[in-house]
Amino acid sequence: MFNGGTWFASEAVVILLTFLPIIFYLVLTVFGIYFVIKVIKFMNAKTKSDQERNEKIEELIKVVNQGKRTE
């Protein structure tokens, strides 16, 4: 194969088919890690926005209760 000759198309296909499952699993693993990181970042942002919303709702409840007491 390396004695001054060239690779034939059939040899290249065999090499490609040999490494194709490895490449597929590697791509799938990288995509899985990327997806998990994105979900974690989204959940952290959602938790923060939910906490801010709950604080605003508590402030509104206090204002409404104060308004009812003055009437």
Summary of the structure (lengths in Angstrom):
residues: 71
radius of gyration: 30.1
end to end distance: 95.7
largest distance: 99.4
contacts: 124
relative contact order: 0.05
helix: 87%
strand: 0%
